[in-house]
Amino acid sequence: MHDEPQNHILRVATLPTRKPHRFRLRPTDAELRRMAQDLKITSISGLVFEGDIRAEGREDFRLEGKLKAVVEQPCVVTLAPVKTRIDTRLHRKYIARFTTPMADEAEMPEDDTQEPLPEVIDLLAVASEELALSLPLYPRAEGAELGEAVFAPPGAEPLKDADLRPFAGLQALKDKLKDGN
């Protein structure tokens, strides 16, 4: 990879309104390390974010792109490194006259890709947000299984998962009665 600086900050006032503004972002090694640290993952490699931003109407803009990367995270069971290939499409609509609903009016928006039109669009921040949304929540190494944890105070019989299923005994009793009749 490379370590030369790139211009990933786009001033909305200078974006063309008649044709799409195409972009291709390949973050530097330092940017990838910082992004991995912010996301609390081991590493990111091969990240490419490309797409275009186009005017939509007189004041709004739409960003459409594709994000590809390979991330490494620790396994949630063994802490062994787990590599995951991320390949996702993203859509954002920047609205000039965006209004945030009041707390008592808030509900899930019909279009969750809409957000207020900023003065600048930071492509690196957009890529980082999308990567965060695409990360596996519980990465597991091949063959890693989560065993049953058993805890008890000294001298007490430990509870197991099966002991915490109160209706399992009733189901067994029902089955036994059914077989007896």
Stockholm file with secondary structure:
# STOCKHOLM 1.0

chainA/1-181         MHDEPQNHILRVATLPTRKPHRFRLRPTDAELRRMAQDLKITSISGLVFEGDIRAEGREDFRLEGKLKAVVEQPCVVTLAPVKTRIDTRLHRKYIARFTTPMADEAEMPEDDTQEPLPEVIDLLAVASEELALSLPLYPRAEGAELGEAVFAPPGAEPLKDADLRPFAGLQALKDKLKDGN
#=GR chainA/1-181 SS CCCCCCCCEEEGGGSCSSSCEEEEECCCHHHHHHHHHHHTCSEEEEEEEEEEEEEETTTEEEEEEEEEEEEEEECTTTCCEEEEEEEEEEEEEEETTCCCCCTTTCCCCSCTTEEECCSEEEHHHHHHHHHHHHSCSSCCCTTCCCCCCCCCCTTSCCCCGGGGCHHHHHHHHHHHHHHHC
#=GC SS_cons         CCCCCCCCEEEGGGSCSSSCEEEEECCCHHHHHHHHHHHTCSEEEEEEEEEEEEEETTTEEEEEEEEEEEEEEECTTTCCEEEEEEEEEEEEEEETTCCCCCTTTCCCCSCTTEEECCSEEEHHHHHHHHHHHHSCSSCCCTTCCCCCCCCCCTTSCCCCGGGGCHHHHHHHHHHHHHHHC
//
